[in-house]
Amino acid sequence: MLRFGFFALVVAVFVLDAVIACFLTTDFSAWYGQSSFAIVILVVAIALRAFRLSLGSRPLFSPAALNKT
């Protein structure tokens, strides 16, 4: 926990509990389809935010990496 951080632990526990506790389906017309879609959107948003934070001030693609052939 000290190496990866308390926030990472809290997010991991939240994501695991949310995925286990929800009915996940691809049939969004079912009565539990909207909650399934909401959990997927929430998990993706958390992952994208964490990825953006992990980059810091660095760009996603550096100009030197794009010019290599």
CHARMM-style PDB file with segment names, atoms N, HN, CA, C and O in Angstrom:
ATOM      1  N   MET     1       0.830  -1.184   0.000  1.00  0.00      PROA
ATOM      2  CA  MET     1       0.000   0.000   0.000  1.00  0.00      PROA
ATOM      3  C   MET     1       0.876   1.250   0.000  1.00  0.00      PROA
ATOM      4  O   MET     1       0.494   2.258  -0.595  1.00  0.00      PROA
ATOM      5  N   LEU     2       2.018   1.213   0.639  1.00  0.00      PROA
ATOM      6  HN  LEU     2       2.328   0.395   1.122  1.00  0.00      PROA
ATOM      7  CA  LEU     2       2.872   2.394   0.655  1.00  0.00      PROA
ATOM      8  C   LEU     2       3.513   2.649  -0.700  1.00  0.00      PROA
ATOM      9  O   LEU     2       3.764   3.799  -1.059  1.00  0.00      PROA
ATOM     10  N   ARG     3       3.779   1.594  -1.455  1.00  0.00      PROA
ATOM     11  HN  ARG     3       3.574   0.659  -1.164  1.00  0.00      PROA
ATOM     12  CA  ARG     3       4.417   1.779  -2.756  1.00  0.00      PROA
ATOM     13  C   ARG     3       3.456   2.377  -3.781  1.00  0.00      PROA
ATOM     14  O   ARG     3       3.826   3.308  -4.496  1.00  0.00      PROA
ATOM     15  N   PHE     4       2.251   1.871  -3.864  1.00  0.00      PROA
ATOM     16  HN  PHE     4       1.950   1.115  -3.283  1.00  0.00      PROA
ATOM     17  CA  PHE     4       1.319   2.314  -4.889  1.00  0.00      PROA
ATOM     18  C   PHE     4       0.407   3.444  -4.426  1.00  0.00      PROA
ATOM     19  O   PHE     4      -0.155   4.154  -5.260  1.00  0.00      PROA
ATOM     20  N   GLY     5       0.251   3.621  -3.159  1.00  0.00      PROA
ATOM     21  HN  GLY     5       0.707   3.044  -2.482  1.00  0.00      PROA
ATOM     22  CA  GLY     5      -0.528   4.746  -2.655  1.00  0.00      PROA
ATOM     23  C   GLY     5      -1.914   4.351  -2.183  1.00  0.00      PROA
ATOM     24  O   GLY     5      -2.508   3.380  -2.652  1.00  0.00      PROA
ATOM     25  N   PHE     6      -2.401   5.127  -1.249  1.00  0.00      PROA
ATOM     26  HN  PHE     6      -1.919   5.916  -0.867  1.00  0.00      PROA
ATOM     27  CA  PHE     6      -3.710   4.867  -0.665  1.00  0.00      PROA
ATOM     28  C   PHE     6      -4.827   5.143  -1.658  1.00  0.00      PROA
ATOM     29  O   PHE     6      -5.818   4.414  -1.686  1.00  0.00      PROA
ATOM     30  N   PHE     7      -4.686   6.186  -2.476  1.00  0.00      PROA
ATOM     31  HN  PHE     7      -3.881   6.779  -2.453  1.00  0.00      PROA
ATOM     32  CA  PHE     7      -5.716   6.517  -3.453  1.00  0.00      PROA
ATOM     33  C   PHE     7      -5.884   5.391  -4.476  1.00  0.00      PROA
ATOM     34  O   PHE     7      -7.006   5.046  -4.847  1.00  0.00      PROA
ATOM     35  N   ALA     8      -4.780   4.829  -4.923  1.00  0.00      PROA
ATOM     36  HN  ALA     8      -3.869   5.109  -4.622  1.00  0.00      PROA
ATOM     37  CA  ALA     8      -4.853   3.714  -5.871  1.00  0.00      PROA
ATOM     38  C   ALA     8      -5.552   2.518  -5.236  1.00  0.00      PROA
ATOM     39  O   ALA     8      -6.304   1.816  -5.911  1.00  0.00      PROA
ATOM     40  N   LEU     9      -5.321   2.278  -3.973  1.00  0.00      PROA
ATOM     41  HN  LEU     9      -4.709   2.848  -3.424  1.00  0.00      PROA
ATOM     42  CA  LEU     9      -5.991   1.191  -3.270  1.00  0.00      PROA
ATOM     43  C   LEU     9      -7.496   1.437  -3.181  1.00  0.00      PROA
ATOM     44  O   LEU     9      -8.294   0.527  -3.408  1.00  0.00      PROA
ATOM     45  N   VAL    10      -7.874   2.652  -2.855  1.00  0.00      PROA
ATOM     46  HN  VAL    10      -7.227   3.391  -2.671  1.00  0.00      PROA
ATOM     47  CA  VAL    10      -9.296   2.990  -2.737  1.00  0.00      PROA
ATOM     48  C   VAL    10      -9.991   2.844  -4.090  1.00  0.00      PROA
ATOM     49  O   VAL    10     -11.095   2.304  -4.159  1.00  0.00      PROA
ATOM     50  N   VAL    11      -9.365   3.315  -5.154  1.00  0.00      PROA
ATOM     51  HN  VAL    11      -8.468   3.753  -5.097  1.00  0.00      PROA
ATOM     52  CA  VAL    11      -9.950   3.207  -6.490  1.00  0.00      PROA
ATOM     53  C   VAL    11     -10.062   1.745  -6.913  1.00  0.00      PROA
ATOM     54  O   VAL    11     -11.075   1.340  -7.483  1.00  0.00      PROA
ATOM     55  N   ALA    12      -9.041   0.964  -6.640  1.00  0.00      PROA
ATOM     56  HN  ALA    12      -8.218   1.293  -6.176  1.00  0.00      PROA
ATOM     57  CA  ALA    12      -9.068  -0.460  -7.007  1.00  0.00      PROA
ATOM     58  C   ALA    12     -10.182  -1.195  -6.270  1.00  0.00      PROA
ATOM     59  O   ALA    12     -10.892  -2.001  -6.872  1.00  0.00      PROA
ATOM     60  N   VAL    13     -10.343  -0.931  -4.997  1.00  0.00      PROA
ATOM     61  HN  VAL    13      -9.767  -0.275  -4.508  1.00  0.00      PROA
ATOM     62  CA  VAL    13     -11.403  -1.574  -4.227  1.00  0.00      PROA
ATOM     63  C   VAL    13     -12.773  -1.139  -4.733  1.00  0.00      PROA
ATOM     64  O   VAL    13     -13.681  -1.963  -4.848  1.00  0.00      PROA
ATOM     65  N   PHE    14     -12.932   0.152  -5.037  1.00  0.00      PROA
ATOM     66  HN  PHE    14     -12.195   0.821  -4.944  1.00  0.00      PROA
ATOM     67  CA  PHE    14     -14.202   0.645  -5.564  1.00  0.00      PROA
ATOM     68  C   PHE    14     -14.549  -0.017  -6.887  1.00  0.00      PROA
ATOM     69  O   PHE    14     -15.678  -0.471  -7.075  1.00  0.00      PROA
ATOM     70  N   VAL    15     -13.595  -0.077  -7.803  1.00  0.00      PROA
ATOM     71  HN  VAL    15     -12.678   0.292  -7.650  1.00  0.00      PROA
ATOM     72  CA  VAL    15     -13.846  -0.654  -9.115  1.00  0.00      PROA
ATOM     73  C   VAL    15     -14.175  -2.134  -8.995  1.00  0.00      PROA
ATOM     74  O   VAL    15     -15.127  -2.602  -9.618  1.00  0.00      PROA
ATOM     75  N   LEU    16     -13.417  -2.871  -8.216  1.00  0.00      PROA
ATOM     76  HN  LEU    16     -12.643  -2.491  -7.710  1.00  0.00      PROA
ATOM     77  CA  LEU    16     -13.688  -4.301  -8.054  1.00  0.00      PROA
ATOM     78  C   LEU    16     -15.055  -4.548  -7.427  1.00  0.00      PROA
ATOM     79  O   LEU    16     -15.793  -5.423  -7.881  1.00  0.00      PROA
ATOM     80  N   ASP    17     -15.398  -3.796  -6.400  1.00  0.00      PROA
ATOM     81  HN  ASP    17     -14.799  -3.086  -6.032  1.00  0.00      PROA
ATOM     82  CA  ASP    17     -16.705  -3.967  -5.754  1.00  0.00      PROA
ATOM     83  C   ASP    17     -17.845  -3.550  -6.680  1.00  0.00      PROA
ATOM     84  O   ASP    17     -18.896  -4.191  -6.690  1.00  0.00      PROA
ATOM     85  N   ALA    18     -17.651  -2.492  -7.453  1.00  0.00      PROA
ATOM     86  HN  ALA    18     -16.797  -1.972  -7.445  1.00  0.00      PROA
ATOM     87  CA  ALA    18     -18.702  -2.026  -8.354  1.00  0.00      PROA
ATOM     88  C   ALA    18     -18.948  -3.025  -9.469  1.00  0.00      PROA
ATOM     89  O   ALA    18     -20.098  -3.276  -9.829  1.00  0.00      PROA
ATOM     90  N   VAL    19     -17.902  -3.592 -10.017  1.00  0.00      PROA
ATOM     91  HN  VAL    19     -16.967  -3.388  -9.725  1.00  0.00      PROA
ATOM     92  CA  VAL    19     -18.055  -4.547 -11.103  1.00  0.00      PROA
ATOM     93  C   VAL    19     -18.671  -5.850 -10.609  1.00  0.00      PROA
ATOM     94  O   VAL    19     -19.500  -6.444 -11.299  1.00  0.00      PROA
ATOM     95  N   ILE    20     -18.280  -6.291  -9.441  1.00  0.00      PROA
ATOM     96  HN  ILE    20     -17.607  -5.808  -8.880  1.00  0.00      PROA
ATOM     97  CA  ILE    20     -18.817  -7.537  -8.889  1.00  0.00      PROA
ATOM     98  C   ILE    20     -20.286  -7.364  -8.493  1.00  0.00      PROA
ATOM     99  O   ILE    20     -21.085  -8.284  -8.668  1.00  0.00      PROA
ATOM    100  N   ALA    21     -20.644  -6.202  -7.965  1.00  0.00      PROA
ATOM    101  HN  ALA    21     -19.995  -5.454  -7.823  1.00  0.00      PROA
ATOM    102  CA  ALA    21     -21.991  -6.000  -7.436  1.00  0.00      PROA
ATOM    103  C   ALA    21     -23.034  -5.698  -8.509  1.00  0.00      PROA
ATOM    104  O   ALA    21     -24.230  -5.781  -8.231  1.00  0.00      PROA
ATOM    105  N   CYS    22     -22.620  -5.355  -9.711  1.00  0.00      PROA
ATOM    106  HN  CYS    22     -21.648  -5.287  -9.937  1.00  0.00      PROA
ATOM    107  CA  CYS    22     -23.565  -4.965 -10.749  1.00  0.00      PROA
ATOM    108  C   CYS    22     -23.851  -6.101 -11.710  1.00  0.00      PROA
ATOM    109  O   CYS    22     -23.044  -7.008 -11.911  1.00  0.00      PROA
ATOM    110  N   PHE    23     -25.029  -6.011 -12.290  1.00  0.00      PROA
ATOM    111  HN  PHE    23     -25.685  -5.274 -12.126  1.00  0.00      PROA
ATOM    112  CA  PHE    23     -25.381  -6.907 -13.387  1.00  0.00      PROA
ATOM    113  C   PHE    23     -24.826  -6.283 -14.654  1.00  0.00      PROA
ATOM    114  O   PHE    23     -25.294  -5.227 -15.079  1.00  0.00      PROA
ATOM    115  N   LEU    24     -23.845  -6.914 -15.259  1.00  0.00      PROA
ATOM    116  HN  LEU    24     -23.465  -7.772 -14.914  1.00  0.00      PROA
ATOM    117  CA  LEU    24     -23.282  -6.370 -16.490  1.00  0.00      PROA
ATOM    118  C   LEU    24     -23.929  -7.060 -17.678  1.00  0.00      PROA
ATOM    119  O   LEU    24     -24.003  -8.287 -17.733  1.00  0.00      PROA
ATOM    120  N   THR    25     -24.395  -6.260 -18.629  1.00  0.00      PROA
ATOM    121  HN  THR    25     -24.334  -5.262 -18.585  1.00  0.00      PROA
ATOM    122  CA  THR    25     -25.066  -6.794 -19.794  1.00  0.00      PROA
ATOM    123  C   THR    25     -24.803  -5.903 -20.990  1.00  0.00      PROA
ATOM    124  O   THR    25     -24.431  -4.740 -20.840  1.00  0.00      PROA
ATOM    125  N   THR    26     -24.996  -6.448 -22.170  1.00  0.00      PROA
ATOM    126  HN  THR    26     -25.298  -7.393 -22.292  1.00  0.00      PROA
ATOM    127  CA  THR    26     -24.933  -5.630 -23.378  1.00  0.00      PROA
ATOM    128  C   THR    26     -26.332  -5.293 -23.881  1.00  0.00      PROA
ATOM    129  O   THR    26     -26.479  -4.552 -24.853  1.00  0.00      PROA
ATOM    130  N   ASP    27     -27.350  -5.826 -23.233  1.00  0.00      PROA
ATOM    131  HN  ASP    27     -27.230  -6.428 -22.443  1.00  0.00      PROA
ATOM    132  CA  ASP    27     -28.734  -5.531 -23.584  1.00  0.00      PROA
ATOM    133  C   ASP    27     -29.203  -4.345 -22.740  1.00  0.00      PROA
ATOM    134  O   ASP    27     -29.704  -4.524 -21.630  1.00  0.00      PROA
ATOM    135  N   PHE    28     -29.038  -3.145 -23.273  1.00  0.00      PROA
ATOM    136  HN  PHE    28     -28.631  -3.000 -24.175  1.00  0.00      PROA
ATOM    137  CA  PHE    28     -29.348  -1.944 -22.506  1.00  0.00      PROA
ATOM    138  C   PHE    28     -30.835  -1.661 -22.423  1.00  0.00      PROA
ATOM    139  O   PHE    28     -31.238  -0.716 -21.744  1.00  0.00      PROA
ATOM    140  N   SER    29     -31.669  -2.453 -23.097  1.00  0.00      PROA
ATOM    141  HN  SER    29     -31.342  -3.221 -23.648  1.00  0.00      PROA
ATOM    142  CA  SER    29     -33.112  -2.275 -22.965  1.00  0.00      PROA
ATOM    143  C   SER    29     -33.662  -3.048 -21.767  1.00  0.00      PROA
ATOM    144  O   SER    29     -34.827  -2.879 -21.407  1.00  0.00      PROA
ATOM    145  N   ALA    30     -32.845  -3.888 -21.151  1.00  0.00      PROA
ATOM    146  HN  ALA    30     -31.899  -4.025 -21.443  1.00  0.00      PROA
ATOM    147  CA  ALA    30     -33.270  -4.622 -19.955  1.00  0.00      PROA
ATOM    148  C   ALA    30     -33.370  -3.647 -18.778  1.00  0.00      PROA
ATOM    149  O   ALA    30     -32.828  -2.543 -18.832  1.00  0.00      PROA
ATOM    150  N   TRP    31     -34.060  -4.058 -17.727  1.00  0.00      PROA
ATOM    151  HN  TRP    31     -34.501  -4.954 -17.683  1.00  0.00      PROA
ATOM    152  CA  TRP    31     -34.280  -3.166 -16.602  1.00  0.00      PROA
ATOM    153  C   TRP    31     -32.978  -2.821 -15.875  1.00  0.00      PROA
ATOM    154  O   TRP    31     -32.900  -1.786 -15.213  1.00  0.00      PROA
ATOM    155  N   TYR    32     -31.971  -3.659 -15.987  1.00  0.00      PROA
ATOM    156  HN  TYR    32     -32.034  -4.500 -16.525  1.00  0.00      PROA
ATOM    157  CA  TYR    32     -30.694  -3.399 -15.341  1.00  0.00      PROA
ATOM    158  C   TYR    32     -29.648  -2.910 -16.346  1.00  0.00      PROA
ATOM    159  O   TYR    32     -28.471  -2.806 -16.000  1.00  0.00      PROA
ATOM    160  N   GLY    33     -30.046  -2.614 -17.554  1.00  0.00      PROA
ATOM    161  HN  GLY    33     -31.003  -2.698 -17.834  1.00  0.00      PROA
ATOM    162  CA  GLY    33     -29.121  -2.189 -18.590  1.00  0.00      PROA
ATOM    163  C   GLY    33     -28.518  -0.816 -18.345  1.00  0.00      PROA
ATOM    164  O   GLY    33     -27.335  -0.605 -18.614  1.00  0.00      PROA
ATOM    165  N   GLN    34     -29.314   0.122 -17.839  1.00  0.00      PROA
ATOM    166  HN  GLN    34     -30.275  -0.049 -17.621  1.00  0.00      PROA
ATOM    167  CA  GLN    34     -28.815   1.470 -17.609  1.00  0.00      PROA
ATOM    168  C   GLN    34     -27.765   1.493 -16.497  1.00  0.00      PROA
ATOM    169  O   GLN    34     -26.776   2.217 -16.605  1.00  0.00      PROA
ATOM    170  N   SER    35     -27.959   0.725 -15.445  1.00  0.00      PROA
ATOM    171  HN  SER    35     -28.763   0.136 -15.357  1.00  0.00      PROA
ATOM    172  CA  SER    35     -26.960   0.700 -14.378  1.00  0.00      PROA
ATOM    173  C   SER    35     -25.679   0.028 -14.852  1.00  0.00      PROA
ATOM    174  O   SER    35     -24.586   0.407 -14.432  1.00  0.00      PROA
ATOM    175  N   SER    36     -25.807  -0.955 -15.713  1.00  0.00      PROA
ATOM    176  HN  SER    36     -26.695  -1.263 -16.054  1.00  0.00      PROA
ATOM    177  CA  SER    36     -24.636  -1.598 -16.288  1.00  0.00      PROA
ATOM    178  C   SER    36     -23.843  -0.602 -17.126  1.00  0.00      PROA
ATOM    179  O   SER    36     -22.617  -0.538 -17.031  1.00  0.00      PROA
ATOM    180  N   PHE    37     -24.536   0.160 -17.932  1.00  0.00      PROA
ATOM    181  HN  PHE    37     -25.532   0.108 -18.009  1.00  0.00      PROA
ATOM    182  CA  PHE    37     -23.882   1.167 -18.765  1.00  0.00      PROA
ATOM    183  C   PHE    37     -23.240   2.250 -17.907  1.00  0.00      PROA
ATOM    184  O   PHE    37     -22.148   2.722 -18.224  1.00  0.00      PROA
ATOM    185  N   ALA    38     -23.898   2.645 -16.837  1.00  0.00      PROA
ATOM    186  HN  ALA    38     -24.785   2.262 -16.580  1.00  0.00      PROA
ATOM    187  CA  ALA    38     -23.361   3.686 -15.956  1.00  0.00      PROA
ATOM    188  C   ALA    38     -22.074   3.230 -15.283  1.00  0.00      PROA
ATOM    189  O   ALA    38     -21.131   4.014 -15.171  1.00  0.00      PROA
ATOM    190  N   ILE    39     -22.016   1.994 -14.837  1.00  0.00      PROA
ATOM    191  HN  ILE    39     -22.782   1.358 -14.927  1.00  0.00      PROA
ATOM    192  CA  ILE    39     -20.800   1.476 -14.196  1.00  0.00      PROA
ATOM    193  C   ILE    39     -19.657   1.406 -15.197  1.00  0.00      PROA
ATOM    194  O   ILE    39     -18.521   1.745 -14.865  1.00  0.00      PROA
ATOM    195  N   VAL    40     -19.943   0.973 -16.409  1.00  0.00      PROA
ATOM    196  HN  VAL    40     -20.866   0.698 -16.679  1.00  0.00      PROA
ATOM    197  CA  VAL    40     -18.896   0.906 -17.435  1.00  0.00      PROA
ATOM    198  C   VAL    40     -18.365   2.307 -17.733  1.00  0.00      PROA
ATOM    199  O   VAL    40     -17.152   2.498 -17.830  1.00  0.00      PROA
ATOM    200  N   ILE    41     -19.245   3.277 -17.879  1.00  0.00      PROA
ATOM    201  HN  ILE    41     -20.230   3.122 -17.801  1.00  0.00      PROA
ATOM    202  CA  ILE    41     -18.822   4.660 -18.131  1.00  0.00      PROA
ATOM    203  C   ILE    41     -18.005   5.199 -16.962  1.00  0.00      PROA
ATOM    204  O   ILE    41     -16.997   5.872 -17.176  1.00  0.00      PROA
ATOM    205  N   LEU    42     -18.421   4.918 -15.740  1.00  0.00      PROA
ATOM    206  HN  LEU    42     -19.240   4.372 -15.566  1.00  0.00      PROA
ATOM    207  CA  LEU    42     -17.710   5.389 -14.558  1.00  0.00      PROA
ATOM    208  C   LEU    42     -16.319   4.787 -14.461  1.00  0.00      PROA
ATOM    209  O   LEU    42     -15.362   5.499 -14.158  1.00  0.00      PROA
ATOM    210  N   VAL    43     -16.188   3.506 -14.709  1.00  0.00      PROA
ATOM    211  HN  VAL    43     -16.966   2.927 -14.956  1.00  0.00      PROA
ATOM    212  CA  VAL    43     -14.886   2.840 -14.646  1.00  0.00      PROA
ATOM    213  C   VAL    43     -13.966   3.375 -15.744  1.00  0.00      PROA
ATOM    214  O   VAL    43     -12.781   3.599 -15.497  1.00  0.00      PROA
ATOM    215  N   VAL    44     -14.488   3.581 -16.938  1.00  0.00      PROA
ATOM    216  HN  VAL    44     -15.451   3.400 -17.139  1.00  0.00      PROA
ATOM    217  CA  VAL    44     -13.679   4.130 -18.029  1.00  0.00      PROA
ATOM    218  C   VAL    44     -13.240   5.561 -17.711  1.00  0.00      PROA
ATOM    219  O   VAL    44     -12.099   5.932 -17.988  1.00  0.00      PROA
ATOM    220  N   ALA    45     -14.128   6.359 -17.137  1.00  0.00      PROA
ATOM    221  HN  ALA    45     -15.055   6.058 -16.912  1.00  0.00      PROA
ATOM    222  CA  ALA    45     -13.775   7.731 -16.773  1.00  0.00      PROA
ATOM    223  C   ALA    45     -12.679   7.760 -15.707  1.00  0.00      PROA
ATOM    224  O   ALA    45     -11.761   8.576 -15.787  1.00  0.00      PROA
ATOM    225  N   ILE    46     -12.768   6.892 -14.727  1.00  0.00      PROA
ATOM    226  HN  ILE    46     -13.514   6.229 -14.661  1.00  0.00      PROA
ATOM    227  CA  ILE    46     -11.735   6.825 -13.688  1.00  0.00      PROA
ATOM    228  C   ILE    46     -10.406   6.397 -14.295  1.00  0.00      PROA
ATOM    229  O   ILE    46      -9.359   6.940 -13.940  1.00  0.00      PROA
ATOM    230  N   ALA    47     -10.437   5.429 -15.204  1.00  0.00      PROA
ATOM    231  HN  ALA    47     -11.287   4.988 -15.493  1.00  0.00      PROA
ATOM    232  CA  ALA    47      -9.205   4.958 -15.846  1.00  0.00      PROA
ATOM    233  C   ALA    47      -8.566   6.049 -16.697  1.00  0.00      PROA
ATOM    234  O   ALA    47      -7.348   6.226 -16.666  1.00  0.00      PROA
ATOM    235  N   LEU    48      -9.379   6.780 -17.456  1.00  0.00      PROA
ATOM    236  HN  LEU    48     -10.368   6.636 -17.481  1.00  0.00      PROA
ATOM    237  CA  LEU    48      -8.836   7.868 -18.277  1.00  0.00      PROA
ATOM    238  C   LEU    48      -8.262   8.992 -17.422  1.00  0.00      PROA
ATOM    239  O   LEU    48      -7.216   9.551 -17.751  1.00  0.00      PROA
ATOM    240  N   ARG    49      -8.929   9.319 -16.349  1.00  0.00      PROA
ATOM    241  HN  ARG    49      -9.779   8.865 -16.082  1.00  0.00      PROA
ATOM    242  CA  ARG    49      -8.433  10.362 -15.441  1.00  0.00      PROA
ATOM    243  C   ARG    49      -7.121   9.940 -14.790  1.00  0.00      PROA
ATOM    244  O   ARG    49      -6.197  10.745 -14.670  1.00  0.00      PROA
ATOM    245  N   ALA    50      -7.039   8.690 -14.374  1.00  0.00      PROA
ATOM    246  HN  ALA    50      -7.789   8.036 -14.472  1.00  0.00      PROA
ATOM    247  CA  ALA    50      -5.811   8.192 -13.755  1.00  0.00      PROA
ATOM    248  C   ALA    50      -4.667   8.173 -14.767  1.00  0.00      PROA
ATOM    249  O   ALA    50      -3.527   8.486 -14.423  1.00  0.00      PROA
ATOM    250  N   PHE    51      -4.967   7.808 -16.004  1.00  0.00      PROA
ATOM    251  HN  PHE    51      -5.893   7.554 -16.284  1.00  0.00      PROA
ATOM    252  CA  PHE    51      -3.938   7.816 -17.038  1.00  0.00      PROA
ATOM    253  C   PHE    51      -3.442   9.224 -17.295  1.00  0.00      PROA
ATOM    254  O   PHE    51      -2.240   9.446 -17.442  1.00  0.00      PROA
ATOM    255  N   ARG    52      -4.356  10.174 -17.351  1.00  0.00      PROA
ATOM    256  HN  ARG    52      -5.332   9.994 -17.232  1.00  0.00      PROA
ATOM    257  CA  ARG    52      -3.971  11.577 -17.573  1.00  0.00      PROA
ATOM    258  C   ARG    52      -3.116  12.093 -16.415  1.00  0.00      PROA
ATOM    259  O   ARG    52      -2.138  12.808 -16.637  1.00  0.00      PROA
ATOM    260  N   LEU    53      -3.477  11.737 -15.188  1.00  0.00      PROA
ATOM    261  HN  LEU    53      -4.271  11.156 -15.007  1.00  0.00      PROA
ATOM    262  CA  LEU    53      -2.685  12.148 -14.028  1.00  0.00      PROA
ATOM    263  C   LEU    53      -1.309  11.496 -14.028  1.00  0.00      PROA
ATOM    264  O   LEU    53      -0.335  12.104 -13.587  1.00  0.00      PROA
ATOM    265  N   SER    54      -1.223  10.266 -14.517  1.00  0.00      PROA
ATOM    266  HN  SER    54      -2.015   9.771 -14.875  1.00  0.00      PROA
ATOM    267  CA  SER    54       0.065   9.575 -14.514  1.00  0.00      PROA
ATOM    268  C   SER    54       1.032  10.190 -15.513  1.00  0.00      PROA
ATOM    269  O   SER    54       2.245  10.069 -15.340  1.00  0.00      PROA
ATOM    270  N   LEU    55       0.532  10.845 -16.548  1.00  0.00      PROA
ATOM    271  HN  LEU    55      -0.453  10.944 -16.689  1.00  0.00      PROA
ATOM    272  CA  LEU    55       1.416  11.500 -17.510  1.00  0.00      PROA
ATOM    273  C   LEU    55       2.056  12.763 -16.949  1.00  0.00      PROA
ATOM    274  O   LEU    55       3.156  13.138 -17.354  1.00  0.00      PROA
ATOM    275  N   GLY    56       1.381  13.408 -16.035  1.00  0.00      PROA
ATOM    276  HN  GLY    56       0.487  13.103 -15.705  1.00  0.00      PROA
ATOM    277  CA  GLY    56       1.895  14.656 -15.486  1.00  0.00      PROA
ATOM    278  C   GLY    56       1.860  15.749 -16.537  1.00  0.00      PROA
ATOM    279  O   GLY    56       0.820  15.988 -17.151  1.00  0.00      PROA
ATOM    280  N   SER    57       2.974  16.405 -16.748  1.00  0.00      PROA
ATOM    281  HN  SER    57       3.819  16.210 -16.250  1.00  0.00      PROA
ATOM    282  CA  SER    57       3.026  17.473 -17.745  1.00  0.00      PROA
ATOM    283  C   SER    57       3.594  16.983 -19.077  1.00  0.00      PROA
ATOM    284  O   SER    57       3.748  17.773 -20.008  1.00  0.00      PROA
ATOM    285  N   ARG    58       3.903  15.698 -19.176  1.00  0.00      PROA
ATOM    286  HN  ARG    58       3.777  15.057 -18.419  1.00  0.00      PROA
ATOM    287  CA  ARG    58       4.448  15.152 -20.420  1.00  0.00      PROA
ATOM    288  C   ARG    58       3.337  14.970 -21.446  1.00  0.00      PROA
ATOM    289  O   ARG    58       2.201  14.667 -21.082  1.00  0.00      PROA
ATOM    290  N   PRO    59       3.654  15.151 -22.723  1.00  0.00      PROA
ATOM    291  CA  PRO    59       2.646  14.901 -23.768  1.00  0.00      PROA
ATOM    292  C   PRO    59       2.462  13.401 -23.982  1.00  0.00      PROA
ATOM    293  O   PRO    59       3.337  12.602 -23.649  1.00  0.00      PROA
ATOM    294  N   LEU    60       1.331  13.038 -24.533  1.00  0.00      PROA
ATOM    295  HN  LEU    60       0.620  13.687 -24.804  1.00  0.00      PROA
ATOM    296  CA  LEU    60       1.051  11.632 -24.792  1.00  0.00      PROA
ATOM    297  C   LEU    60       2.018  11.071 -25.828  1.00  0.00      PROA
ATOM    298  O   LEU    60       2.560   9.980 -25.652  1.00  0.00      PROA
ATOM    299  N   PHE    61       2.229  11.808 -26.889  1.00  0.00      PROA
ATOM    300  HN  PHE    61       1.789  12.694 -27.031  1.00  0.00      PROA
ATOM    301  CA  PHE    61       3.182  11.422 -27.922  1.00  0.00      PROA
ATOM    302  C   PHE    61       4.233  12.506 -28.022  1.00  0.00      PROA
ATOM    303  O   PHE    61       3.907  13.664 -28.284  1.00  0.00      PROA
ATOM    304  N   SER    62       5.486  12.148 -27.818  1.00  0.00      PROA
ATOM    305  HN  SER    62       5.750  11.208 -27.606  1.00  0.00      PROA
ATOM    306  CA  SER    62       6.551  13.133 -27.946  1.00  0.00      PROA
ATOM    307  C   SER    62       6.905  13.307 -29.421  1.00  0.00      PROA
ATOM    308  O   SER    62       6.767  12.363 -30.198  1.00  0.00      PROA
ATOM    309  N   PRO    63       7.355  14.487 -29.817  1.00  0.00      PROA
ATOM    310  CA  PRO    63       7.712  14.695 -31.219  1.00  0.00      PROA
ATOM    311  C   PRO    63       8.839  13.757 -31.676  1.00  0.00      PROA
ATOM    312  O   PRO    63       8.849  13.327 -32.830  1.00  0.00      PROA
ATOM    313  N   ALA    64       9.768  13.440 -30.800  1.00  0.00      PROA
ATOM    314  HN  ALA    64       9.759  13.789 -29.863  1.00  0.00      PROA
ATOM    315  CA  ALA    64      10.866  12.543 -31.164  1.00  0.00      PROA
ATOM    316  C   ALA    64      10.352  11.137 -31.453  1.00  0.00      PROA
ATOM    317  O   ALA    64      10.859  10.466 -32.352  1.00  0.00      PROA
ATOM    318  N   ALA    65       9.362  10.689 -30.707  1.00  0.00      PROA
ATOM    319  HN  ALA    65       8.950  11.234 -29.976  1.00  0.00      PROA
ATOM    320  CA  ALA    65       8.816   9.346 -30.930  1.00  0.00      PROA
ATOM    321  C   ALA    65       7.997   9.285 -32.210  1.00  0.00      PROA
ATOM    322  O   ALA    65       7.939   8.235 -32.849  1.00  0.00      PROA
ATOM    323  N   LEU    66       7.369  10.377 -32.596  1.00  0.00      PROA
ATOM    324  HN  LEU    66       7.416  11.230 -32.077  1.00  0.00      PROA
ATOM    325  CA  LEU    66       6.559  10.388 -33.808  1.00  0.00      PROA
ATOM    326  C   LEU    66       7.408  10.445 -35.081  1.00  0.00      PROA
ATOM    327  O   LEU    66       6.965   9.987 -36.135  1.00  0.00      PROA
ATOM    328  N   ASN    67       8.614  10.998 -34.998  1.00  0.00      PROA
ATOM    329  HN  ASN    67       8.974  11.370 -34.142  1.00  0.00      PROA
ATOM    330  CA  ASN    67       9.480  11.146 -36.163  1.00  0.00      PROA
ATOM    331  C   ASN    67      10.307   9.902 -36.460  1.00  0.00      PROA
ATOM    332  O   ASN    67      10.919   9.825 -37.525  1.00  0.00      PROA
ATOM    333  N   LYS    68      10.347   8.939 -35.565  1.00  0.00      PROA
ATOM    334  HN  LYS    68       9.849   9.002 -34.700  1.00  0.00      PROA
ATOM    335  CA  LYS    68      11.130   7.719 -35.795  1.00  0.00      PROA
ATOM    336  C   LYS    68      10.472   6.870 -36.855  1.00  0.00      PROA
ATOM    337  O   LYS    68       9.247   6.761 -36.903  1.00  0.00      PROA
ATOM    338  N   THR    69      11.281   6.270 -37.704  1.00  0.00      PROA
ATOM    339  HN  THR    69      12.277   6.359 -37.666  1.00  0.00      PROA
ATOM    340  CA  THR    69      10.746   5.385 -38.741  1.00  0.00      PROA
ATOM    341  C   THR    69      11.258   3.984 -38.593  1.00  0.00      PROA
ATOM    342  OT1 THR    69      10.905   3.111 -39.385  1.00  0.00      PROA
TER     343      THR     69
END
